[in-house]
Amino acid sequence: MAYACIRQRIYGDNKMKNVTVFLIMAFFCNFLACAQGSGNTSNGGTMKIIVSDRELTATLVQNSSTEALLEWLREGPITINMRDYGNMEKVGSLGRNLPRNDERINAVAGDIILYQGNSLVIYYAPNTWSFTRLGRVNNVTGQELLNILGAGNVTVILEATE
């Protein structure tokens, strides 16, 4: 009863106003949930990606996959032989399984992905699939990344930055 009186006093009888207030509240609740919930914030650390004579940096998201990757990188650099796949990515076996945090992702150029728990993928073109986001290569476009990675097979070295 008290709620109805307060609601009546605040919102009145205008149903359009009620719908507008509801939509605004739903938007802010959704915004807060997204800001807090996915675990894919970019405070998971950084790493270097060395390709031939180029040194790139990547910002990692925070999840159990990147925690395991950074722990492994503290032991020393990781060398990955990568091959082109689908004219959109370079993929290579890690030789070890990392924890998976798979979710449906719309990957874009620069995204670094863990595929099936044991393969590292660097995207230079978009793709949508269910896999684990690890991070993003900093300050390169898709075309620049493609030029750096080159055609065909490439060897990349991952190193800790800390």
Secondary structure, 3 states (H helix, E strand, C coil): CHHHHHHHHHHCCCHHHHHHHHHHHHHHHHHHHHHHHCCCCCCCCEEEEEECCEEEEEEECCCHHHHHHHHHHCCCCEEEEEEEECCCEEEEECCCCCCCCCEEEEECCCEEEEECCCEEEEECCCEEEEEEEEEEECCCCHHHHHHHHCCCCEEEEEEECC
